[in-house]
Amino acid sequence: MEATQTNNAKELVQNAWNKRPLIISGPCSAETEEQVIETATRLAKTGKIDMLRAGIWKPRTRPGMFEGIGAKGLPWLQRAKKLTGLPTTVEVATGKQVEDALTFDVDVLWIGARTTVNPFSVQEVADALRGVDVPVLIKNPINPDLELWTGAVERVAKAGIKQLGLIHRGFSSYGNTEYRNAPMWHLAIEMKRRNPGLMIINDPSHISGRRDILLDVAQKAIDLDFDGLMIESHIDPDKAWSDAKQQVTPERLAEMLDSIVWRKEDINSEEFHAAMEKMRQQINQLDDELLQILSQRMKVADKIGQYKKENNITILQTNRWNAILERAYAKGEKLGLSKEFITKYFDAVHMESISHQNKILNS
């Protein structure tokens, strides 16, 4: 009987892990047994949640902040799973935390952003996972560094973990005011491109930092073909012991999930595929032309570099560059191109031009 129950539990976890979209929810922090049980019960009642999450250990930015209830909260999750049938997942940052979580039958582990940023910490977690058959999710590091994120994946994979996934929770960015953590979608997209076999889910709670924009971030993730969402939920969000502003009630979460437009990557339609192929060929042709034009632009930049070398002129000409940008903004606006895109595009072109001229000046 015990073996059968174990097999059934593993099958339940596997079904949840394979589901798309995968929806994970629960409180930022486990606070009391009653809070965990009620949250889990209300989430299960919605019928929209696949896994229950709760913060047991909370790595905080500054001392004195609530750092989690600790291992004594693990039996609460165990009981919540028994009552609701929801598989459980928690964040781990040390080998001891891995051991404690597995002792209390936590089904899925995740490595947090503050751990991913430290290869020594990731290696400790990976070493504790050797010989263990448990799915592991890995959040992006706090800073926008794909190599650290990739390195964490590789360390855990080398420990023998077969079921790996990614969590995009945004990045710390100086000057960012709209989000708690800037999404920097292009980095998540690049990580997805590098790892097409790995599930990637989005964490709108930590990106938003406030509940009023949770839905917008979640929809953007689904539009970008993310495999699921991890959203924090609390029975009384305003009284939460941590991250109160970004949590929602289980019932509000269900409303949000109902309002999301769940898109799919493909459909079985010859007409659709034919139309898409035609437009993609147009894109390919335009991209080829853009590359040819950029190549010609760099050849002109090379000539300018040669003149600067012969006359001992600096590469950077600030007034000229400002004039180029202002001209591009004006033209771009009329052509339906955003100022943000124009800035990023011309910055990239400018840096390539500088690189070309630098080689000439120092040849």
Secondary structure, 3 states (H helix, E strand, C coil): CHHHHHHHHHHHHHHHHHCCCEEEEECCCCCCHHHHHHHHHHHHHHCCCCEEECCCCCCCCCCCCCCCCCHHHHHHHHHHHHHHCCCEEEEECCHHHHHHHHHCCCCEEEECHHHHCCHHHHHHHHHHHCCCCCCEEEECCCCCCHHHHHHHHHHHHHCCCCCEEEEECCECCCCCCCCCCECCHHHHHHHHHHCCCCEEEECHHHHHCCHHHHHHHHHHHHHCCCCEEEEEECCCHHHCCCCHHHCECHHHHHHHHHHCCCCCCCCCCHHHHHHHHHHHHHHHHHHHHHHHHHHHHHHHHHHHHHHHHHCCCCCCCHHHHHHHHHHHHHHHHHCCCCHHHHHHHHHHHHHHHHHHHHHHHCC
